[in-house]
Every structure is written in C-alpha cells, then in structure tokens.
Amino acid sequence: MKLILQSIRKIGLATALSGISLMATSAAQANDVTIGYQGMFNPWKYAIAEKKIEAATGKEIKWRRFDSGAKAMTAVASGAVDLTVAGSSPIAAAVSRGVDIELIWIMENIADAEALVVRDGSNIKKPSDLKGKRIAVPFVSTTHFHTLFAMEQFNLTEKDVKLLNMQPSAINAAWKRGDIDGAFIWDPVLGNLKNTGSVLITSKTLSQWGKPTFDGLVASKEFGKENPEFLSKMIAVIAKTDEEYRSRSADFSPDDPIALAISKLSGGSAEGVTKAIKLYQFPDTDEQLSCKWLGCGKNGSAAKALLSTSEFLKSQGKISQVMPDYSIFVNPYYLENARNKLLFAAE
C-alpha cells in the first residue's frame, strides 16, 4: 500500500510539473511583442496600419508611440519594449551607457528630413545671428546632436545659444506663442514651422560635413537571441513595404494607401506626407548589407556613425565613455537570414 501511495504521489508530481511546463511554454508562445515607433514619415507606418507584421509572424503586437528617441531608448533599457525605432544619436548614447541592444535595420537616412528652422521676425539670417537666441530641440535626439555639431562649426557654445529641451508637440506650441526663435526638428512639426520660418541648415549638409545621422530599428540582444525568426520576418515586411513605396515614389500621391497610413499614425496631412517623405532616403536590402550601412564590421558606415557620434557626445560631456568597437552593436544577421530563406518573395 505504501508503495502504491508513493507511486501515485510521483505520478501526481510528474503530471503537475508537466502541466506547469506546458503552461510556461504556452505562455511563452502567447507572449505579446511590444514595439516602439516614432512620428517620422516612413513607409513602415503602412505595415503597422495594415497589421502586416502580425500577419507575417503570427504574433500579437503592442505598439507604443514615442515622441523622441531618448524616451524610446529608456523604454528598451527598462524592458518596457522589445524593440523600437530611434535615431542614431540616442542609439549611440544608449550603447555607450551599457544598454544591451543591437541595430538590425536602417529605417531611413535622414538627409534633408531634419532641419534647423528659424522663425520669421527672429532676425536670424546667418549662423552668427543665433547668438543670444532661444533654440528648441529634443535632447539626446539626432537633431540635438546635429545642433551641437552645427554650433561647433559656427564657433558657438551653449553659453552663446540658449538650447531648450522640448518634445515635438511642445516645440509646435512654443513656436505658435513666439516663445522660441528656432528649432531643429523633423516632420510633421518641421512642415508646420516652415510655414512661418526658413531653413538655416539641414541634417544633409551636416552629414556631408562628416557627422551622418539615421533612424534605425534596434532590438534588445536578449529578445533577438530568443526570437530570431520573428525579427527576420519583420524585417522582410519592412523591406517589402519600402520597396512598394520606392516603386511608385515618382507618382506618390496623397490618396496612396501608404501616404494615408503615415498621415493617420504620424499626424499631418497626406499632402504634407507626400512632400516630406521625399526628404528621406530608404536604403534597399543590398545597401543595408553593404559597407554603406550594416555590413563590413568596424568599417561599415553604421558602426562608424555610432562611433563618431559617441566621440562627439563625449567631447560635449553628454556621455562618459566611448566603446572601442561599435560594430558589436550592429547585427545584419536577421536581414541575411530573411534573404537566405527567401522571405522577400512576392506574397
């Protein structure tokens, strides 16, 4: 009888453990993926609106919008989101501070899509006129980085120019009130400011001066190790959506589904979207894997950009250290995997 009871207990324990294991596996498979995005005008907003990533991966996705890359990177560092879009400056700052993430896709080369705009009536006609003026910018963003770089080139310091840390929506409101003289920002706010202001300099020019900026998709390394197929499938969706835009960019109109999706998720009119999106450059998969972006290790442009950005941020006292090798934060594997498995084939 004792042996029978012991056997029953063992069977019961084994069954219970098996049940717990099955529940854990089921819970892991059912876990939502939380993804952060920002208001930039890019084609992947169409993939978000049409739930194309959910359809391709079979995952439930919680989407979170952030006003700045700094806030997005804080969310990744805390584990609040699994992956997110952010600018190269907040990405560089985050990895330099020890946040364990990897850059897996270049969302866009910023080019002329970010600019320093000065308000009509501010009497700013040339860079030296910025002295004593109030310039708004979201701190730790790509525009903050380029603001500091531009000031260095113009022989101005933060004692000469009053930099104000503001999120895009606050910049828009401050501009209307006349509280600021200028702002370095992106669309849709950039388009609004241009109506009553003029562009002093763009990120494209500053990039050509040696400090390029981009927006990238980053994932926590832990998430990447556990979900490589999800990331490959997601990248394939983004790549195909970018190609869909490129294929009709010459005749891109306000009634295009991509323009309407961007307008809905990012704000601004569809007409404004069609103009502003042309200021960006969206690298194709060949460019992404080349030395122009994710490829070539230390010699790749993405790794070099993160290094040069970090060096500049350290010189400005914004971060305390520079990593010896930023290529360890750039991972083209998921894109390579997507290509090898022919995930880009027509649906």
C-alpha positions in Angstrom: 0.0 0.0 0.0 2.8 2.4 0.9 4.5 1.7 -2.5 1.2 2.4 -4.3 0.8 5.7 -2.5 4.4 6.7 -3.3 3.8 5.8 -6.9 0.6 7.9 -7.0 2.5 10.9 -5.5 5.3 10.6 -8.0 2.8 10.4 -10.9 0.9 13.3 -9.5 4.0 15.4 -9.1 5.2 14.5 -12.6 1.8 15.4 -14.0 1.8 18.7 -12.1 5.3 19.5 -13.3 4.4 18.6 -16.9 1.3 20.8 -16.6 3.4 23.7 -15.3 5.9 23.2 -18.2 3.1 23.1 -20.8 1.6 26.3 -19.3 5.0 28.0 -19.3 5.6 27.0 -23.0 2.1 28.1 -23.9 2.6 31.4 -22.1 5.9 32.0 -23.9 4.4 31.3 -27.2 1.4 33.6 -26.4 3.6 36.5 -25.2 3.0 39.8 -26.9 5.8 41.7 -28.6 6.0 45.4 -27.7 7.4 47.6 -30.4 8.1 51.3 -30.2 7.8 53.7 -33.1 8.1 57.5 -33.7 6.3 60.0 -35.9 8.8 60.1 -38.8 7.3 59.8 -42.2 8.3 56.3 -43.4 6.6 53.5 -45.3 6.6 51.1 -42.5 3.6 53.1 -41.0 1.6 51.3 -43.7 2.8 47.9 -42.5 1.8 48.9 -39.0 -1.7 50.2 -40.1 -2.4 47.1 -42.1 -1.1 44.7 -39.4 1.3 43.2 -42.0 3.9 42.2 -39.3 1.3 40.4 -37.2 0.1 38.5 -40.3 3.7 37.5 -41.3 4.8 36.5 -37.8 1.6 35.2 -36.1 2.4 37.4 -33.1 0.2 39.8 -31.2 2.0 43.2 -31.2 1.5 46.1 -28.8 2.5 49.3 -30.5 3.9 52.2 -28.4 4.5 55.7 -29.9 7.4 57.8 -28.5 8.0 61.5 -29.1 11.7 61.1 -29.0 14.5 58.6 -29.4 15.7 59.3 -25.9 12.3 58.1 -24.4 12.3 55.1 -26.7 15.8 54.0 -25.6 14.8 54.4 -22.0 11.9 52.1 -22.6 14.1 49.5 -24.2 16.6 49.7 -21.3 13.9 49.2 -18.8 12.4 46.2 -20.7 9.2 48.1 -21.4 9.6 47.5 -25.2 11.3 44.7 -27.0 12.5 46.7 -30.0 12.0 50.3 -31.2 12.9 52.9 -33.8 15.3 55.6 -32.6 17.8 58.0 -34.1 21.5 57.3 -34.4 22.3 59.7 -31.6 20.1 58.2 -28.9 21.2 54.7 -30.1 24.9 55.7 -29.7 24.3 57.3 -26.3 22.4 54.2 -25.1 25.0 51.6 -26.1 27.8 53.8 -24.8 26.0 53.7 -21.4 25.8 50.0 -21.5 22.3 49.3 -22.8 22.5 45.8 -24.4 20.9 46.4 -27.8 21.7 45.8 -31.5 20.9 47.8 -34.6 19.2 45.5 -37.1 17.8 47.7 -39.8 18.3 51.3 -41.1 14.8 52.8 -41.3 16.0 55.8 -43.2 18.9 58.1 -44.0 17.6 61.3 -42.5 19.2 63.6 -45.2 17.0 66.8 -45.5 14.2 65.5 -43.4 15.5 67.2 -40.2 16.4 70.9 -40.3 17.1 73.9 -38.2 14.3 76.4 -38.9 14.3 80.0 -37.7 11.1 81.9 -37.1 10.2 84.9 -39.3 10.9 88.1 -37.4 13.7 86.5 -35.3 16.3 88.4 -37.3 18.4 85.2 -37.9 19.8 85.4 -41.4 23.1 83.6 -40.8 24.7 81.2 -38.2 26.3 84.0 -36.2 22.8 85.5 -35.6 22.0 82.5 -33.4 23.9 84.1 -30.6 21.5 85.0 -27.7 18.6 83.2 -29.4 16.3 80.5 -28.0 16.5 77.3 -30.0 14.3 74.3 -29.1 15.4 70.7 -29.7 14.5 67.3 -28.1 17.7 66.5 -26.1 19.6 63.3 -26.9 18.0 63.2 -30.4 19.6 63.2 -33.8 18.6 66.9 -34.1 20.2 67.7 -30.7 23.4 66.0 -31.9 23.4 68.0 -35.1 22.5 71.2 -33.3 25.6 70.8 -31.1 27.7 69.9 -34.1 26.5 72.9 -36.1 27.2 75.2 -33.2 30.8 73.8 -33.1 31.2 74.5 -36.8 29.9 78.0 -36.3 32.2 78.7 -33.3 29.2 79.0 -30.9 28.9 77.4 -27.5 25.9 76.6 -25.3 26.7 79.8 -23.4 26.1 81.7 -26.7 22.8 80.0 -27.7 20.0 79.1 -25.2 19.1 75.5 -26.0 15.7 74.4 -24.7 14.8 70.7 -24.3 11.4 70.3 -25.8 9.4 67.4 -27.3 8.0 68.0 -30.8 4.5 68.8 -29.7 5.8 71.4 -27.2 8.0 72.9 -29.9 5.0 73.4 -32.1 3.1 75.1 -29.4 6.0 77.3 -28.3 6.6 78.3 -31.9 3.0 79.5 -32.2 3.3 81.5 -29.0 6.5 83.1 -30.1 8.4 81.7 -27.2 11.3 80.4 -29.3 13.4 81.8 -32.1 14.1 78.5 -33.9 14.1 74.7 -33.6 15.9 71.7 -35.1 13.2 69.2 -35.7 11.5 66.7 -38.0 8.1 66.3 -39.7 5.2 66.8 -39.1 6.3 69.7 -36.8 9.1 70.7 -39.3 6.5 71.3 -42.0 4.4 73.4 -39.7 7.4 75.6 -38.8 8.4 76.1 -42.4 5.1 77.9 -43.0 6.3 80.9 -40.8 10.0 80.3 -40.9 13.0 79.5 -43.0 15.6 76.7 -43.1 19.0 77.7 -41.9 20.7 74.3 -42.3 19.6 70.7 -42.8 21.0 67.4 -41.5 22.0 66.5 -45.0 24.6 69.3 -45.1 25.8 68.4 -41.6 26.1 64.8 -42.6 28.2 65.8 -45.6 30.4 67.7 -43.1 31.3 64.4 -41.5 28.6 63.6 -39.0 25.8 61.5 -40.7 22.6 60.6 -38.9 20.0 58.0 -39.5 17.0 56.3 -37.9 17.3 52.7 -37.1 15.4 49.7 -35.7 17.0 48.3 -32.6 16.2 45.2 -30.5 17.4 44.1 -27.1 20.0 41.4 -27.7 18.2 39.0 -25.4 15.0 39.4 -27.4 17.0 38.8 -30.6 18.5 35.6 -29.3 15.1 34.3 -28.3 13.2 35.5 -31.4 15.5 35.4 -34.5 12.7 34.2 -36.9 10.3 36.9 -35.7 12.9 39.6 -36.4 13.8 38.2 -39.8 10.1 38.1 -40.8 9.5 41.6 -39.5 12.5 43.0 -41.5 11.2 41.3 -44.6 7.9 43.0 -44.2 9.5 46.4 -43.7 11.8 45.9 -46.7 8.9 44.9 -49.0 6.9 48.0 -47.8 9.9 50.3 -48.5 10.2 48.7 -52.0 6.4 49.2 -52.5 7.0 53.0 -51.8 10.1 53.2 -54.0 8.3 51.6 -56.9 5.8 54.4 -57.1 7.7 57.3 -55.4 7.8 59.3 -58.7 4.0 59.4 -58.7 3.4 59.2 -55.0 0.1 61.0 -54.3 -1.9 62.0 -51.2 -4.5 59.2 -51.9 -1.8 56.5 -51.9 -2.5 54.0 -49.1 1.0 54.5 -47.7 0.5 58.3 -47.5 -2.8 57.9 -45.8 -1.4 55.4 -43.3 1.5 57.7 -42.5 -0.8 60.7 -42.1 -3.0 58.7 -39.7 -0.2 57.4 -37.5 2.2 60.3 -37.6 0.0 63.3 -37.9 0.0 65.9 -40.6 -1.9 66.0 -43.9 -1.5 63.3 -46.6 -0.4 66.2 -48.9 2.3 67.1 -46.4 3.4 63.5 -46.3 4.0 63.2 -50.0 6.3 66.2 -49.9 8.2 65.4 -46.6 8.8 61.7 -47.3 10.9 62.7 -50.3 13.4 64.3 -48.0 14.3 60.9 -46.6 16.3 58.1 -48.3 15.3 54.5 -47.7 18.1 52.0 -48.3 17.2 48.7 -50.1 18.4 45.3 -48.8 21.6 45.4 -50.9 22.6 48.8 -49.5 21.6 47.7 -46.0 24.0 44.7 -46.1 26.8 46.6 -47.8 29.6 48.7 -46.2 27.2 51.7 -46.7 25.2 50.6 -43.7 25.1 47.3 -41.7 27.9 45.3 -43.3 31.7 45.3 -43.1 32.0 45.3 -39.3 34.0 48.2 -38.0 34.4 49.5 -41.5 30.6 49.7 -42.0 29.0 53.2 -42.1 26.5 52.4 -39.3 29.3 51.3 -36.9 31.4 54.3 -37.9 28.5 56.7 -37.4 27.8 55.3 -33.9 31.5 55.7 -33.1 31.8 59.2 -34.4 28.6 60.3 -32.7 29.7 58.8 -29.4 33.1 60.5 -29.6 31.3 63.8 -30.2 28.8 63.3 -27.4 31.7 62.5 -25.0 33.5 65.7 -26.1 30.4 67.6 -25.2 30.1 65.9 -21.8 26.8 64.1 -22.8 28.2 60.6 -22.2 31.2 59.4 -20.0 32.8 56.8 -22.2 33.3 55.6 -25.8 33.2 51.9 -26.6 36.3 50.5 -28.5 34.1 48.8 -31.1 30.6 49.8 -32.1 30.2 47.0 -34.7 29.2 44.7 -31.8 26.0 46.7 -31.6 25.3 46.3 -35.4 23.8 42.9 -36.4 22.9 42.2 -40.1 22.1 38.5 -39.3 18.3 38.9 -39.3 18.3 40.6 -42.7 20.8 37.9 -44.1 18.5 35.2 -42.7 15.5 36.7 -44.3 17.3 36.8 -47.7 18.6 33.3 -47.3 15.1 32.0 -46.6 13.6 33.9 -49.5 11.2 35.8 -47.2 11.2 38.7 -49.8 9.5 36.6 -52.4 6.2 38.0 -53.6 3.3 37.2 -51.4 
